[in-house]
Amino acid sequence: TFKLIGNTKNSTLTDIALFNNFELRQASYYSNACFFLNLINENLCLTPLGEDIMLNPLSAKVRIYELIIKHELIGQVFAKTALYPRKKAVKDSKELVKSLYPEYGEALSMNFLII
């Protein structure tokens, strides 16, 4: 998704879905992840960070993994699911989101968080 956006001007969610053989909702999940990591903006264009990462495609995966691991929320969720895959990862993740982002409590109570 990130590479497609970086290499294609004016990408749409439909472009992402077709390129990856995804459903439209999956394209939305992946683009939202890129947005959350500050790789793209709300218009599906690269941010300065995204542009910097695209300058060296060979190290792009490593740099994106670094962003994931270092992110306050995503890094902790990633670590919990990697270290304890059979534990209550969703429950723990919801509690983590509630503590870091209390304004999302209502969405979490509706099982909105998908991991």
N, C-alpha and C positions, 0 to 999 in steps of 0.2 A: 504494500500500500504506500509506504513512505517513498520507495524508489519510483513507483509510478507517478506519484504527485511531483516528485523532484524532477522527473524527466518529461513531464507532460504539462503544458500550460492549460489552465482552465479545466482541470480534472473535475469530474462530478462523481457522486456516489455510484451512479450507474456505470461509469467508466471503471471504477474500482471493483465493482461487483463482476463485471464482464472479464476484466483482466485476471482476476483471481478465481474465477468460476465460483463466486459467492452468491448468496442471496443478498438482496439489498440491505437487510438488517445487519448481516455480517459485515458488509462494507462500512456501515455506520459504526459498528463496534470498533473496527480497526482504525477508522479515521478519528473516532473519539479518543482512542488510546494515543494516537499521534498528537492530537490536540492537547490532551492532558499532560503529555511529556514536553509540550512547547516545541514540537517539531513542525507543526503546521498551525495556521490560524483558522478562524471560523469560515473563511472563504476557500479552504482547501489549498492554500498556497504556503510554501515554505516560509518559516520564520527565519530570522538571522541565524539562530542555532541550527535549524534544519539545513539551511544553505551551507553553513560551515561543515556540517557532517557530510553533506553530499560532495564536498570538494575532494574527499578521499573515500571513495566507495569501498575500498578494501578494508577499511577500519570502521565502516558504518555500523555493522552489527555489534562490534565490541563497544562502541560509544553509546549505542542505544541500550545495550545491556547495562552499562554503567549508569545511565540515567534511571533505568528501572530500579536497580539495586540501591542507588543513592536517594531515590525519592522517598520522602517521609512516610507516605501511606503505601504506595505500591511496593516499595522495597520490603517493608515488614510483611505484607500479604504474601509476596513472592517467597520470602524466607520461610514463613510458616507452612506454606503449601509444599515447598521443596523438602523441608526437614521433617514435616509431620503430615504426609499426604493422607493418611487414614484418620486423622483426628478431625475435630470439628472446625475445619478451615473456614467454612462459610460463617458459622456463628462467631468465631474469633475475629474474622474480617469485619463483620457487621459491628461488633463491639469497638474495634479499632476505628472504624469510620465515625461511629457515634462520638468517640472521645476526641478525634481530631477535627471533625466537621459536624458539630451538633445540629446545624441547620438542616442536615439531611436525615434526621431521625425518622420523620414521617415516611419518607421513601423507603427506608430500610424496613420499617414495620410492614410494608406491603410487599416484602421480598423483591424489591426492585434491583438489589445488587446481584449481579450475575458474575460468577467467577469461573 
